[in-house]
Amino acid sequence: MKEFIEYIAKFLVDDPESVVVEETTDEEKKINLTLRVKQEDVGKVIGKKGKTAIAMRTLLTAVAAKEGKRAMLEILD
């Protein structure tokens, strides 16, 4: 799942080298992903009215559900 979010984010930003995704596990079935990008690229990852971020979270939820897990995505600058 980490690689999936990283792949999407790298195509959205101007500087793909700055994309960092950290994965932590709280419980057995809950995964927290933190996406960090440059300040200039935060708007591109979030999108207008947050639609890009919502779409990324929806895709992440679907991928996690296939594996029987729950996932959460947090976007930081």
N, C-alpha and C positions, 0 to 999 in steps of 0.2 A: 504494500500500500504506500509505503514511503516513496518508492521509486515511481509509482503512478502519479502522485501529486507533484513530485519533482519534475517529471517529464512534461506535464501540463504547464507548470509554472515557467519552465525554461523557454517555452514557445511564446509566452505572453509578455515577457519583460524584454527590455533593451539590452540588459547585461546578464546573460544566462549564468555567468560565472558567480554572480552574487547570490544565487538561489541556494538556500540552506533549509533542509527539512530535518527536523529532529523528531524522533519517535520515542514515546514513553508509554508504558503499560501500567495502568492503575490496578485493575483487577484482571482476572483471568480472561475476560472477554471484552475489555474496554481498552481501546488504543487512542492515545492523544497524539496528534500530529501538530507541530508548530512550524509554520512556514515563515521564513525571514527573507525579505528582499530589500533592495535599496529604497530609500525614501522616495525617490523619483518614480519608482516602479510600483508602488503600493496601489495607486489608482488603477493601473492596468490589471492588476490581479483581482482587485475588488470589482471593477467594472461600474457601469452606470447603474445607480440605485442598488448596487450590490449583486447584480444578476450573475456576474461571472463567479463570484465567491459562492453564491447559492448553488450554482450549477456544479462547481467543484465539490461542494459538500454533499450534494445529492449523489453524484457519481461515487464518491468515497463511501457513502452509506450503503450503496448497492454492492460495491465490491466487498465491503466488510460483511454484509449480510450473507453473501455467498459462502463465506468462510465461517459463518456462525458467530461473528463477533460484532461489536459496536465500535464505531470510530467517530472522532471529533476533530475538526480542523480549526486551528486558530491562526490568524494571519497577523504577523508583527512587521514593523518597519525597522 
